[in-house]
């Protein structure tokens, strides 16, 4: 958490807090993960599954009158 008298000072204090947190984590032997960016996730991924599971999911999606993709998204949401 950080603040300042004006936006410029608040941003500087935030950057200082971030730097100090990273230094402390590193010194204490903890891993510091790389930041994630919204553009890193396209919304797509490839999933290989056994044929019987694929067949069963496709049949369930058809009964629900939705695409297989929509059905799997509904199961994982």
MDTraj code that builds the backbone (N, CA, C; nanometers):
import mdtraj as md
import numpy as np

residues = "UNK UNK UNK UNK UNK UNK UNK UNK UNK UNK UNK UNK UNK UNK UNK UNK UNK UNK UNK UNK UNK UNK UNK UNK UNK UNK UNK UNK UNK UNK UNK UNK UNK UNK UNK UNK UNK UNK UNK UNK UNK UNK UNK UNK UNK UNK UNK UNK UNK UNK UNK UNK UNK UNK UNK UNK UNK UNK UNK UNK UNK UNK UNK UNK UNK UNK UNK UNK UNK UNK UNK UNK UNK UNK UNK UNK UNK".split()
xyz = np.array([
    [0.0851, -0.1160, 0.0000],
    [0.0000, 0.0000, 0.0000],
    [0.0897, 0.1223, 0.0000],
    [0.0464, 0.2256, -0.0725],
    [0.1272, 0.3451, -0.0815],
    [0.0383, 0.4644, -0.1124],
    [0.0853, 0.5836, -0.0770],
    [0.0114, 0.7053, -0.1093],
    [0.1106, 0.8192, -0.1279],
    [0.0593, 0.9413, -0.1496],
    [0.1449, 1.0572, -0.1663],
    [0.0616, 1.1837, -0.1660],
    [0.1304, 1.2960, -0.1620],
    [0.0599, 1.4243, -0.1601],
    [-0.0010, 1.4585, -0.2956],
    [0.0554, 1.4025, -0.4031],
    [0.0013, 1.4249, -0.5373],
    [0.0232, 1.2959, -0.6167],
    [-0.0388, 1.2846, -0.7360],
    [-0.0255, 1.1598, -0.8136],
    [0.1197, 1.1214, -0.8436],
    [0.2036, 1.2206, -0.8725],
    [0.3437, 1.1894, -0.9041],
    [0.4134, 1.1251, -0.7837],
    [0.3943, 1.1824, -0.6654],
    [0.4561, 1.1264, -0.5456],
    [0.3973, 0.9898, -0.5111],
    [0.2666, 0.9750, -0.5286],
    [0.2029, 0.8459, -0.5005],
    [0.2600, 0.7368, -0.5909],
    [0.2792, 0.7684, -0.7192],
    [0.3350, 0.6709, -0.8125],
    [0.4792, 0.6363, -0.7745],
    [0.5569, 0.7357, -0.7370],
    [0.6956, 0.7107, -0.6949],
    [0.6985, 0.6212, -0.5710],
    [0.6111, 0.6504, -0.4746],
    [0.6050, 0.5694, -0.3524],
    [0.5610, 0.4268, -0.3833],
    [0.4696, 0.4122, -0.4777],
    [0.4249, 0.2783, -0.5186],
    [0.5400, 0.2005, -0.5817],
    [0.6162, 0.2670, -0.6682],
    [0.7304, 0.2009, -0.7314],
    [0.8358, 0.1620, -0.6268],
    [0.8564, 0.2483, -0.5269],
    [0.9503, 0.2155, -0.4191],
    [0.9016, 0.0939, -0.3396],
    [0.7712, 0.0910, -0.3089],
    [0.7150, -0.0215, -0.2334],
    [0.7301, -0.1509, -0.3130],
    [0.7071, -0.1443, -0.4432],
    [0.7216, -0.2626, -0.5288],
    [0.8667, -0.3117, -0.5274],
    [0.9612, -0.2195, -0.5455],
    [1.1028, -0.2556, -0.5470],
    [1.1449, -0.3192, -0.4141],
    [1.1011, -0.2588, -0.3033],
    [1.1367, -0.3123, -0.1717],
    [1.0750, -0.4498, -0.1474],
    [0.9506, -0.4686, -0.1943],
    [0.8869, -0.6002, -0.1784],
    [0.9651, -0.7057, -0.2548],
    [1.0030, -0.6742, -0.3785],
    [1.0779, -0.7702, -0.4596],
    [1.2125, -0.8013, -0.3942],
    [1.2815, -0.6985, -0.3458],
    [1.4091, -0.7201, -0.2781],
    [1.3938, -0.8104, -0.1555],
    [1.2908, -0.7838, -0.0755],
    [1.2674, -0.8632, 0.0454],
    [1.2357, -1.0075, 0.0114],
    [1.1483, -1.0287, -0.0862],
    [1.1134, -1.1651, -0.1276],
    [1.2383, -1.2406, -0.1727],
    [1.3201, -1.1743, -0.2541],
    [1.4413, -1.2368, -0.3071],
    [1.5397, -1.2695, -0.1946],
    [1.5601, -1.1740, -0.1047],
    [1.6526, -1.1959, 0.0072],
    [1.6060, -1.3100, 0.0979],
    [1.4744, -1.3248, 0.1118],
    [1.4197, -1.4303, 0.1973],
    [1.4092, -1.5645, 0.1256],
    [1.4555, -1.5696, -0.0003],
    [1.4580, -1.6955, -0.0746],
    [1.3285, -1.7316, -0.1438],
    [1.2355, -1.6377, -0.1540],
    [1.1101, -1.6652, -0.2231],
    [1.1223, -1.6309, -0.3705],
    [1.0496, -1.7044, -0.4518],
    [1.0462, -1.6776, -0.5948],
    [0.9545, -1.5583, -0.6205],
    [0.9958, -1.4705, -0.7078],
    [0.9135, -1.3567, -0.7475],
    [0.8634, -1.3852, -0.8885],
    [0.7328, -1.4084, -0.9046],
    [0.6807, -1.4418, -1.0367],
    [0.6854, -1.3225, -1.1313],
    [0.7002, -1.3516, -1.2582],
    [0.6934, -1.2466, -1.3594],
    [0.5505, -1.1949, -1.3653],
    [0.5319, -1.0662, -1.3881],
    [0.3952, -1.0132, -1.3968],
    [0.3221, -1.0701, -1.5182],
    [0.1928, -1.0888, -1.5026],
    [0.1099, -1.1326, -1.6144],
    [0.0482, -1.0108, -1.6790],
    [0.0311, -1.0191, -1.8078],
    [-0.0301, -0.9102, -1.8826],
    [-0.1590, -0.9619, -1.9454],
    [-0.2627, -0.8802, -1.9504],
    [-0.3901, -0.9261, -2.0087],
    [-0.3737, -0.9827, -2.1489],
    [-0.2783, -0.9313, -2.2263],
    [-0.2586, -0.9790, -2.3629],
    [-0.1932, -1.1163, -2.3678],
    [-0.1456, -1.1665, -2.2523],
    [-0.0808, -1.2969, -2.2489],
    [-0.1804, -1.4111, -2.2682],
    [-0.3097, -1.3837, -2.2539],
    [-0.4112, -1.4888, -2.2605],
    [-0.5084, -1.4588, -2.3736],
    [-0.5052, -1.5425, -2.4760],
    [-0.5884, -1.5206, -2.5936],
    [-0.7311, -1.5702, -2.5739],
    [-0.7527, -1.6534, -2.4713],
    [-0.8842, -1.7139, -2.4553],
    [-0.8927, -1.8503, -2.5232],
    [-0.7850, -1.8903, -2.5854],
    [-0.7835, -2.0192, -2.6557],
    [-0.6781, -2.1102, -2.5935],
    [-0.7101, -2.2391, -2.5880],
    [-0.6088, -2.3376, -2.5535],
    [-0.6483, -2.4706, -2.6148],
    [-0.5500, -2.5518, -2.6422],
    [-0.5710, -2.6817, -2.7041],
    [-0.5788, -2.7862, -2.5936],
    [-0.6810, -2.8691, -2.6005],
    [-0.6987, -2.9721, -2.4989],
    [-0.7147, -3.1071, -2.5669],
    [-0.6230, -3.1967, -2.5405],
    [-0.6346, -3.3337, -2.5913],
    [-0.7058, -3.4156, -2.4854],
    [-0.7992, -3.4977, -2.5284],
    [-0.8768, -3.5789, -2.4352],
    [-0.9010, -3.7153, -2.4984],
    [-0.9308, -3.8142, -2.4169],
    [-0.9604, -3.9463, -2.4713],
    [-1.0855, -3.9411, -2.5603],
    [-1.0860, -4.0220, -2.6645],
    [-1.1996, -4.0224, -2.7584],
    [-1.3330, -4.0498, -2.6896],
    [-1.3401, -4.1437, -2.5942],
    [-1.4704, -4.1657, -2.5281],
    [-1.5207, -4.0413, -2.4531],
    [-1.4299, -3.9674, -2.3901],
    [-1.4696, -3.8447, -2.3213],
    [-1.5169, -3.7407, -2.4213],
    [-1.4469, -3.7272, -2.5317],
    [-1.4857, -3.6329, -2.6361],
    [-1.6253, -3.6672, -2.6878],
    [-1.6480, -3.7943, -2.7127],
    [-1.7786, -3.8402, -2.7628],
    [-1.8892, -3.8083, -2.6623],
    [-1.8634, -3.8348, -2.5344],
    [-1.9637, -3.8104, -2.4302],
    [-1.9925, -3.6605, -2.4143],
    [-1.8879, -3.5791, -2.4153],
    [-1.9075, -3.4344, -2.4052],
    [-1.9837, -3.3798, -2.5257],
    [-1.9507, -3.4292, -2.6442],
    [-2.0197, -3.3841, -2.7656],
    [-2.1676, -3.4198, -2.7596],
    [-2.1985, -3.5392, -2.7100],
    [-2.3390, -3.5807, -2.6987],
    [-2.4131, -3.4939, -2.5972],
    [-2.3478, -3.4636, -2.4850],
    [-2.4117, -3.3787, -2.3845],
    [-2.4329, -3.2374, -2.4376],
    [-2.3375, -3.1853, -2.5121],
    [-2.3515, -3.0525, -2.5717],
    [-2.4678, -3.0504, -2.6704],
    [-2.4807, -3.1571, -2.7493],
    [-2.5908, -3.1653, -2.8458],
    [-2.7250, -3.1667, -2.7735],
    [-2.7355, -3.2408, -2.6624],
    [-2.8604, -3.2428, -2.5845],
    [-2.8941, -3.1050, -2.5286],
    [-2.7899, -3.0266, -2.4964],
    [-2.8090, -2.8908, -2.4420],
    [-2.8293, -2.7875, -2.5535],
    [-2.8160, -2.8315, -2.6790],
    [-2.8296, -2.7436, -2.7967],
    [-2.7269, -2.6304, -2.7962],
    [-2.6052, -2.6638, -2.7583],
    [-2.4947, -2.5679, -2.7621],
    [-2.3751, -2.6353, -2.8278],
    [-2.2778, -2.5541, -2.8672],
    [-2.1564, -2.6120, -2.9255],
    [-2.0766, -2.6829, -2.8165],
    [-1.9904, -2.7707, -2.8597],
    [-1.9036, -2.8399, -2.7647],
    [-1.8188, -2.7388, -2.6872],
    [-1.7698, -2.6388, -2.7583],
    [-1.6893, -2.5356, -2.6938],
    [-1.7710, -2.4638, -2.5844],
    [-1.8911, -2.4215, -2.6169],
    [-1.9768, -2.3536, -2.5193],
    [-2.0059, -2.4445, -2.4008],
    [-2.0299, -2.5705, -2.4273],
    [-2.0608, -2.6643, -2.3204],
    [-1.9431, -2.6797, -2.2234],
    [-1.8228, -2.6949, -2.2792],
    [-1.7044, -2.7113, -2.1936],
    [-1.6778, -2.5842, -2.1141],
    [-1.6970, -2.4676, -2.1760],
    [-1.6800, -2.3417, -2.1027],
    [-1.7789, -2.3355, -1.9862],
    [-1.9040, -2.3792, -2.0090],
    [-2.0028, -2.3758, -1.9020],
    [-1.9633, -2.4699, -1.7879],
    [-1.8981, -2.5796, -1.8174],
    [-1.8536, -2.6730, -1.7139],
    [-1.7376, -2.6175, -1.6329],
    [-1.6557, -2.5338, -1.6955],
    [-1.5364, -2.4839, -1.6273],
    [-1.5529, -2.3462, -1.5675],
    [-1.6678, -2.2849, -1.5875],
    [-1.6894, -2.1486, -1.5351],
    [-1.7327, -2.1512, -1.3907],
])
top = md.Topology()
chain = top.add_chain()
for i, resn in enumerate(residues, 1):
    res = top.add_residue(resn, chain, resSeq=i)
    for name in ("N", "CA", "C"):
        top.add_atom(name, md.element.get_by_symbol(name[0]), res)
traj = md.Trajectory(xyz[None], top)
